[in-house]
Amino acid sequence: MPDLTMPGMPLSGWLEGKLHHYPMRVYYGDTDAAGIVYYANYLEFVERARTEMMRLIGLDHAALAKDEGVYFAVRRCEIDYLASAKLDDMLDVRSKLVHIGGASLHLHQSLWRGEVCLAELAVRLVCVRSVGGAARIPPPVAALLQEFLT
């Protein structure tokens, strides 16, 4: 794994096999008065990482909406908070695709500070039509995602 503090770190993170790593720093606005990351911000961190993972593997959300008329929305999210992230911490958000259904994706995401796991999440995304309602994942998108299934 690259040093998370090194200059020139790729903006979308990197893939290590089928595991996506997304480095990020905790900023003042992410924390409460005690300098500890506010619990809801973990969801923002993993959303950003998930978006960058999809971008890195070749899934363009804007093109998906424009060309296919669909997008992915969070249907369910379970989070287990294990330790606190703090101001100025360098974090590694790790994401992996664990299941592809007809209209849904399941991911496992975790936030790490060095060798310490701070939170683990089970996330279910559903493919939704831009006009509303669930939709099957378009076959070319499903085929692309299949390559990254763990």
SULCORCOR-V193288 format. One record per residue. N is the residue number from 1. RES is the residue in one small letter. SS is DSSP state (H for helix, E for strand, - for the rest). OMEGA is omega in degrees with one decimal (999 if undefined). NEAR is the number of other ideal C-beta (glycine too) atoms within 8 Angstrom. Layout:
<<N RES SS OMEGA NEAR> <N RES SS OMEGA NEAR>>
//
This chain:
<<1 m - 178.6 5> <2 p - 174.0 6> <3 d - -175.8 4> <4 l - -178.0 10> <5 t - -173.8 4> <6 m - 177.0 7> <7 p - 177.5 3> <8 g - 177.6 4> <9 m - -178.3 8> <10 p - -176.9 6> <11 l - -179.6 5> <12 s - -177.1 9> <13 g - -178.4 14> <14 w E 175.8 9> <15 l E 172.9 10> <16 e E -168.7 7> <17 g - 178.8 4> <18 k - 178.4 8> <19 l E 178.9 10> <20 h E 175.3 15> <21 h E 177.3 12> <22 y E -179.5 14> <23 p E 176.6 11> <24 m E 178.3 10> <25 r E 175.8 8> <26 v - 178.9 12> <27 y - -178.4 7> <28 y H -178.6 5> <29 g H 178.0 4> <30 d H -169.9 10> <31 t E 173.1 14> <32 d - -176.7 7> <33 a - -179.9 4> <34 a - 179.7 5> <35 g - 179.7 7> <36 i E -178.8 10> <37 v E 176.6 13> <38 y - -169.7 8> <39 y - -178.2 6> <40 a - -179.4 6> <41 n H 174.8 9> <42 y H 179.0 15> <43 l H 176.2 9> <44 e H -179.6 8> <45 f H -177.5 12> <46 v H 176.1 14> <47 e H 178.9 9> <48 r H 179.9 11> <49 a H 179.7 15> <50 r H 178.2 12> <51 t H 180.0 9> <52 e H 175.7 13> <53 m H 179.8 13> <54 m H 178.6 10> <55 r H -177.3 11> <56 l H -179.5 11> <57 i - 173.7 12> <58 g - 178.6 6> <59 l - -179.2 10> <60 d - -176.7 7> <61 h H -179.8 11> <62 a H 178.7 6> <63 a H 178.5 7> <64 l H 178.9 14> <65 a H -177.7 11> <66 k H -173.4 6> <67 d H -174.8 6> <68 e H -179.2 8> <69 g - 179.6 8> <70 v E 174.0 13> <71 y E 179.0 9> <72 f E 177.3 11> <73 a E 177.6 7> <74 v E 178.1 8> <75 r E -177.2 7> <76 r E 177.7 7> <77 c E 173.8 9> <78 e E -178.8 7> <79 i E 176.2 9> <80 d E 179.7 7> <81 y E -174.9 8> <82 l - 179.9 7> <83 a - -176.6 9> <84 s - 167.7 6> <85 a - -175.1 13> <86 k E 179.4 10> <87 l - 177.9 10> <88 d - 175.6 6> <89 d - 168.5 10> <90 m E -177.5 10> <91 l E 173.5 15> <92 d E 176.7 12> <93 v E -177.4 17> <94 r E -176.2 12> <95 s E 173.7 14> <96 k E 178.2 12> <97 l E -175.2 13> <98 v E 179.1 8> <99 h E 172.8 8> <100 i E 175.7 11> <101 g - 178.8 8> <102 g - -178.4 5> <103 a - -175.8 9> <104 s E 175.6 13> <105 l E 173.7 13> <106 h E 179.1 13> <107 l E 169.1 14> <108 h E 177.9 11> <109 q E 178.1 14> <110 s E 177.6 11> <111 l E -176.8 15> <112 w E 167.3 12> <113 r E -174.3 11> <114 g - -179.3 4> <115 e - -177.2 3> <116 v E 176.1 7> <117 c E -177.4 9> <118 l E -179.0 14> <119 a E 174.7 12> <120 e E -177.9 10> <121 l E 169.0 14> <122 a E -173.9 10> <123 v E 174.5 14> <124 r E 175.7 12> <125 l E 175.3 12> <126 v E 175.8 10> <127 c E -174.1 14> <128 v E 174.5 12> <129 r E 179.5 9> <130 s - 177.8 8> <131 v - 178.6 5> <132 g - 178.5 5> <133 g - 179.6 6> <134 a E 179.5 7> <135 a - 173.4 10> <136 r - 176.0 6> <137 i - 179.8 15> <138 p - -176.9 10> <139 p H 179.5 6> <140 p H 178.8 6> <141 v H 178.6 11> <142 a H 179.6 10> <143 a H 178.2 8> <144 l H -178.8 11> <145 l H -179.3 14> <146 q H 179.6 8> <147 e - -175.1 7> <148 f - 179.0 10> <149 l E 178.9 10> <150 t - 999 7>>
//
